[in-house]
Amino acid sequence: MKTVFCDVAVIGSGPGGLASAIAAKQNGAKELLLIERDREPGGILLQCIHNGFGVEIFKQDLPGPAYAQHFIREAQQAGVSMLLDTMVLEISKDKRIIASSKTNGMLAIQAKAVILAMGCRERTRAQVRLPGSRPAGVYTAGTAQRWVNVEGFMPGKKFVILGSGDIGMIMARRLTFEGAKVERVLEIMPYLSGLMRNYVQCLQDFDIPLQMQHTIKRIIGNERVEAVETVAVDDHWSEIPGSEETIECDTLLLSVGLIPENELSQQVGIQLDPLTAGPFVDNHFQTSVEGFFAAGNVVHVYDLVDWVTSAGLQAGESAARYASGKLCCDEKEIPVRHGQNVHHVIPHFLDINSLKDGEKQLQMRVTKPLEQPVKVQVLDGTELIASRTLPYARPGEMVTIGLKEKHMEQIKNATQLVVQVIEKEGSK
Amino acid sequence: MNRDRKFDVIIIGGGISGCMLARFLSRYELKILLIEKESDIGSVTSAANTAIIHPGYDAIPGSLKAKLNVAANPMWDQLAAELGFAFTRHGDYVVAIGEEELPKLDILMERGKQNGVPGMRIVDEETMRKREPNINPAVSAALWATSGGICDPFGATVAAAENAVANGVILLRKTAFLDFIWQGKHIIGVKTNRGDFSSRWVVNAAGLFSDEVMHLAGIHQEFKITPRKGEYFVLDRNQFAVNNVLFPVPSDISKGIMVTTTVHGNTILGPNAKNINDKDDKENTKEGMNEVFEGAKKLVPEVNPRHTIATFAGLRAAGNAACLTPGVDYQHDFIVEIPEEVEGFINLGGIESPGLTAAPAVAEYAIALMKEAGEIFHEKKDWNPMRPARPQFRHLSHAEREELIKKDARYGRVVCRCENVTEGEIIAEIHSPIPALTYDAIKRRTWLGTGRCQGGFDLPRVTEILARELEIPQTEVSKKNGASTFLLRPTKDTGGEA
């Protein structure tokens, strides 16, 4: 098997992979290989033909492929080499990657640093254990999105969508544009799982009904989906008897969550956080195994692509520094833990000294919605280190708070930081 | 009748029993037709079961079931070697939990001895905990039967059928048996949705529908298949896996909810057992899921529904045939017979579990009955028992992969990212001796789409490959046959109309 050598290898060319490849190149990685399993770079952005990308970074509202193209061009200009239509089969702790492709056959890649940017996959029917028959016509929203936007096929004409994830809501609008009828979107939780702006622009504006605290009780149809039986659930997800309703449809789309895709990370023994299903990372986006970095949705599921790009830039810079021996590994890092109403927080560890180089963002998802002004707080045990007020906090939208150089002195002896999101006093 | 419609033997039903019989008969100078009503062989019970090659300690001593199970078990090593399907023999365990279940192991041991099962022993709780660290700590002992094995049951079915076809058997899929053609009390052929075929022998290997077929032959009006549904749950091997085949102590009607490993390395839980009326009802239910997980937890407390990556349900073709051995009171025996009332008819019925295990012995037994009935068999000079397995990328070494891609670059392109199935493998199955024409047919043959993303990534790519290779529009590509198409029409900007 042929072996090629590089400073940094990036697995995945979605927004996280592209940004980290560019940043690694700009920070001194001479030989850089970007490995992509699809035929073109860009990842899932290529099937996201709706707009809403780049508002934060470019102050421009771009469609997914245009956003991707910006970074593809930048990567090409920076001299990033790409291996397309190439599947990584194995990675090992010594940073040796085994990949296969039609054009290169089996190929070994020996890197000095590896950036994991595999993104996520969608949760499936089996994972939410939907009962009923198993006909054609049950697809994840992302699979349907690929068919409609890339392959040019409509998978059905009458849809029910389970889950109020962003892809599901966006597909509801897209399918309506295509002349299909979206009968209903069902959400098992009492709140939206995607962005409010998608609810307004994709469902409300097209009169597509959204039913909270509802799920699918049974899928009906032997060859093709003929109907679904829906049911209301209480706060404990228990079905409410008598609330069943049968909706005729030929397609059921599932938008029931994303799971960071870390099968390769597990091969190397990288420790995963059960809360995110992604690797534990520090603010350099280095994982528990030295020299392996993680960028984008492989770490945790972001709400906006702009934040994926920023995380990728950070991971790329760190990987380049590691490859050239400039990223020390004995720096003082303190754990960052999730407190009240915070599901998880990224990074898991903060390198205090790195605050000298600039502000570091702590990114989190809340566990339950708070529809009134909230305080995002960072505590050092009991002392308040930083605080920020937001008009509301919703699980579908990421919450961030920055730590700056001025906080260094305060936290230098801390054993951990705790982040919480609480109601602002007197706001009721 | 047209020469192409005249056969020596017609087999109704392309499940494991029919395909194995076709393969065993194919070594003789006989013109054989195998008909299957579904779009693919082995797609009903043979594709949805626990995949166990049973030692034979469960079956009631004196029953035909016991005899054929025990006779068939040792045949599987050679079969797997000749036909190139996945099979491993590491034994199986019946696990007693708590002291009160211990006597049941002795009963099974005694039954096994009577049936002639070799290599059984009792292993103590400590050994059991060592061999299966996840086992319920309340384990008291286990019956270890070293002849137990696991196989790829669909793989065995398709391999047997391919070998039969290579040796001259004609296979017609989407061909449904409608009725017999008679001459006096002699069956001389069958009517199907594809016209009539004549034959000297007709075999009922219709599985779930074997009762309806034998009633049309005018025999055993009292015989009835009651489909017994079993639900299964497949777990992500990265998240949880056991090493062994674990049975609970059995109940009167079922071997119980097992925790077992597949030849693909996944842990599989199930089946429960529910008698139903509808022979097409393969729905998973919430009750079934709860029952299976409760049952599985008894053996391995750590199993968690969160680790599920796939669910399915299978129907056992459970019959009500009385055991013919005098003095044996048993009402669920196999039927393998040439009935006196009808000529030219070989009748297989009630071939439920351990029907997969027993299939090669059922085939040999049926051939012996034909000999007894005066059929003279001439061996083919050029019979080839071998059916080499096609390359499966994920099972190859890097060097083998490299060689394969050099020969055919399409083996370098991975389409299914969870199970590492390549475009080359998909294309090979589409153009194989029994072509895979649907997504499910490819899935069963290659194991593509069975992993944790359940086809989310590969589905659009496979529909594209199927359309290209079969030269049909993508909108005609289906999951299991004509009516189960995936796609409705092209989008507006690619020429479709809403």
Interface residues (C-beta under 8 A of the other chain):
Chain A: M1 R37 D85 M87 L89 I98 S100 S101 K102 T103 N104 G105 M106 R121 E122 T124 R125 A126 Q127 R129 P131 G132 S133 R134 P135 A136 G137 Y139 T140 G142 T143 R146 W147 V148 V150 E151 G152 F153 M154 P155 G156 K157 E178 G179 A180 K217 R218 N222 E223 R224 D250 E263 Q266
Chain B: V234 N238 D280 K282 E283 N284 T285 K286 G288 M289 P305 R306 T308 I309 A310 T311 F312 H398 A399 R401 E402 I405 K406 A409 R410 G412 R413 V414 R417 C418 N420 T422 E423 R452 C453 Q454 G455 G456 F457 L459 P460 E464 Q474 T475 S478 K479 K480 N481 A483 S484 T485 F486 L487 L488 R489 P490 T491 K492 D493 T494 G496 E497 A498
